[in-house]
């Protein structure tokens, strides 16, 4: 398949997904009534949990832990059906599916909330904002993180918590060690104006594609490179289509777990408490293993030998940081300066 053929196929798939969602919307909304009545009656409850990554990633492992805890503690009365790796919905349609009630729970990346009306979540995409994951958790596990989750109710979602996938690295078919190395490259990104601005600041052309189509797009030459935590890079076998991985650690990738508001309110208080407790434990488990999974994936990549791995010096990272510094100022009005200042204040309190 040529690069042009694949590009057309991707656009067609995105179009068809949108058409399908609009056609099914009335049926999906009406189908919520019997589900709600069943949940409120105290009988069996089925929770459909969809996500877009492989089961052996931190997100996939945390989702499976959640399923085990819920089904054990409910004695099997609450069933959790996990649909990993875009089996049910993908990047292009999962948020709409949740709002329509076609799925009950998601764990989308924080970037995905910007395009649906919550640009303040794109703070987490700002390049070189966080020095370590502990800095992120000071935000997500504190008052600011809770304020962000509360806002999701405006669009029919209940935010239940956050968890990590660590820091992102850059890959391409050449080393990416300085801003000059990015010039002219088509870099796949998830839909985020912040990440798009980051790539432009480096001299690259951002190309927004669903995660599930990234590897195929890399192989076909539709895009030249991308950014990912190492666990995603490894589990999607991107090493087979990318010759170089540069350990830039330039940005953070995290997720928020959200449920459909109508489904959540249909549950008894006891069931909500059971689900919340199981999720807290599953997210703690996911956060605990995130670094380990990325380290494990890096070791596997080194052993496979299919991709050259480049460790940047502090001077090289500083040059990249300087190149993308204007992104913070340029996107402040979109994200909201008050949100950015609140995040910086929270970070500075712990330095």
N, C-alpha and C positions, 0 to 999 in steps of 0.2 A: 504494500500500500504506500502510495506516495505521500509526501508531507501535505500536499494540497488536498488529497482525498481524505486524509485523516482529519485535517482541519474542518473540512465540510461535514464529515461525519459527526465530529464533536458539536458543531453548531446545530446540526439537525437533532441530535439527541437532547440537547438543552431545550430546543424549541418544543419537541414532542413532550418532554417532561412537563413544561409549562401548560401545554394544551391539555394533557391528561389531568393535571391537578385541577384546572378550571372546570373541566367536564365532571369530575368526580366530586367536586366540593359539596353540592347539595346532598348527595347520597352519604358522604362521609359525616356531615353535620347531623343528619337525621339518625345515623347509626349510633350516635353517642347516647341517645335517650335510653335504649335498652341496656347499654353498658353501664350507665349511671345508676339505673334502677337496680341492676344486679349487684353492683358494688355496695350500694346503700343498704341492701337487704341483708348483708352479712354473709352471703353465699360466696362461692368461689370467685376470685378476681384474677384476671390475666392482665399483666403489664407488659406491653411491647416496647422493648428498648433497642433502638437502632443506632449504629455508629458506623463510621466510614473506614476504620483501620483494622489491621489484622488482630487476631485474638492474642497473639503473643507480645503485642505492644503493651506499655503500661495501661493505656485506656482499656484495651481488650481484657487484660487480666483483672483490672479493677471491676469491670462490668460483670465478669464471670464470678468474682468473689461476691458481689452484691446479690446475684441470682442465688448462689448457694446459701447465703445467710438468710435471705428472705424466705426461701422455700423451707429451710430447716425450721426457722422460728415460727412460721405460720402452720407448720404441720402439713405443708403441701396445699393449703387452702389458697394461698396467693402464688400464682405461677408467674415467673419472669421469663419471657421469651427474648433471647438475645439474637439480634441480627447484625453480625459484624461485617466489615469489609464491603460496605455498600450493597449488601444482599437485598435490602429493602428499599432504602433511600440513600441518595448521595448528597454531595455538597450543594448541588443546584436546587434540590427540592426538599431536603429534610426539614428545614425550618417551617416551610409552608405546610408540610405534612403534619407536623406537631400542632400547629395552630388550628388546622382543620380537624384534628382528632384521628387522623389516619395512623398515628403512632402515639404512644403515651409518654415516652421518655427519650431524651437525646443527651449527648455529651459533646456539643459542638465546640469548636475552637472559639476563643474569645473574639477573634476577628470577624466571625460570622454575624455578630450582633450589630455591627456598624451598618451594613447595608439594609437592615430591616428597621432602622430608626433609632439605634442606640450607639451613636458614634463615640460616646464616652468610653466604651469598652476598648476602643482602638488605642487607648493609652498604652495598653500592654504590648502593642506592636512597635512602639517607638524604639528605634535601634540604639543599642548600648545604654539603655536606661537602667537595667538591673545588673549588678555585679555578680550576684549569686541567687540561687533559688530561694534562699532564706529571705532575701529582700522582697521577693514577690509574695511570699506567704505572709509577710507583715501587712501587706495590702489586702490580700484575699481573705485572710483570717481575722481581719480587723474591721472596724466600723465602716471604712470606705468600701470594702468589698461587699458588705451587707447592704449598703445604700445602693450599690449598683444592681444587686440581685432584686431588690425591692422594686426597682423601676420596671422590671420585665412584666409585672402584672398588667401594665397598660396594654400589652399585646397578647394577653391570654396565656401567659406562661408563669410558672412558679419556679424561681431559682432556688435550688437546694444546696449548692456547694460548688467548690472549685477543686481541680487537681492539676498536676503538672505533667508535662512531657519533656521538660528540660529546655536546653538552649539549642538554637538552630545553627547548622553549618551550611556552607555554600558548596555546591558541586557543579562541575561542568566538564568539558573535555579538554581542559587546560587548568593549570593552577590559578587560583584566585587569591592572590596575596597582596594586591594593591589596587587602588581604584582604576588604574590604567588597564588592568586585566579584565575588567567587566565591560569595557567599551565595545559596543556593537552586539553584545550577546542578547539573545531573547531568553529571559528568565521567567520560568513558571512561578506564579504566586497564587495564593488563595485571595479571594476578593477582599481587598483592604486598600483604601486610599493611602494609608500610611506606608504599607509595604511597597505599593506602587511608587510612591514618592521616593522611598529608600533606593529602589532599583534605578530610578532615573537619576538620582543624585550620584550614583556610582557610574553612570554612563551606559547602563543597560536598558533594554526595552522590556517592561513588565508585560507578561501575558497571563491573564487570569484563566485558570483551568481547574475543573474538579480534581480532587486528589486521586480518585480512582482512575483517571485518564492520564495521569502525569507520566507514568513509566512508558506507556505506549507513545505518548507525544515526544518524549526524549528519544526513544528508539527510532521514530520516524523522522526526527529532525524538525518537528514543528516548533520545539523549543530547544535551546542549547544547554540549559542548566536549571537549577532550582535551589531551594533552601529547605532543610528538614532537620529535625533531630535525628541522630544516628539510628535510633531504633526504627523509625519510619523508613529511612534510606535502606536499611538492611532488609527489613521484612518485605518490602516491595521489590527487592532485587534490583534496585537502581544501580548497584555496582556493575551490573552486566551491561549498562548502557551509558555509564559515566566513568571516564578514565581517572578523574581527579576529585578528591574530597578535601576541602580546606577547612580546618577546624577554627572557624572565625568566632563562634559563640557570640554572634552579633545581636541576636534577638531571642525572645522567650516565646515558647509555645505552651499554652495552657488551655484548659477547658472549663466550661461551666455545665453542671448537670441541671437540666430543666425538665419539667413535666407540664403536660397540658393542664391548664387551670381547671377546666370543667371536670376532667377525670379526677384530679386531685380532690376537689371539693365534694365529689361523689363518694369518697371513701370515708369510713368511720374514723373518728379521732384516734382510736387504738391502732387502726391499720396505718394511718399516717405516721404515728409515732414509731411503729415497727419499721416502716420503710425508711424513715429519717435516720434511725439509729443504725440500721444495716448499711445505709449509704455512707454515714460518717465513718464507719469502720472500713468500708470498701475504699473510700477515698484516702483514708490514712494509709491503707495498704498500698494503694496505687502510688501515692507520693513517696512512700518508703522505697519502692522498687524502681522508681523512674530512673534514678541515677545508675542503679545496678544494671538495668536493662540497656541503657545507652552504653555503659562500659562493656557489657557482654557483647553488644552488637559491634562495637569498635574492635574488640579482640577477634571476633569472627571475621570482620572485614580484613584485618591484618593477616589473618591466617589464610583467607581465601586468595589474597594477592591479586584480585581483579581490578582494584582501584588504588591509585597512589594516594597516600594520606599525607597531608602537609600540616605541620604544626606551626602556627604563626608566632613570630616574636612579638613582644610587647610593642616594639616600634611599628611593626606592620599593622597590628590591631589599632594603634593610635592613628595611623594614617587613614584607615577605613573609618574610624570614629569621626575624625575631622571632616571627611568627605560627606558624611550623612548628617552632620550637626544641623545644617539648615532645615532639615525635615522637621525637627521639633518646633521651630518657630513657624514654619509654613503651615503646619497642620493644627496649630493651637486653636485657631478660630473654629475649625470644624469639630474638634474634640471637645472644646470648651476649656478656656484658660483656668476657670475655677477648679475644674476636675484635675487638670495637670498640676496646679499649685497644691491642691490637697494631697495628691500623690507624692509630690516632692517633699512636702512638709512631713508626711508620714515616714518617708524614707530617711529624711534628715534627723528625725528624732531618735533614730537607732544607729547613727554613724558615730 
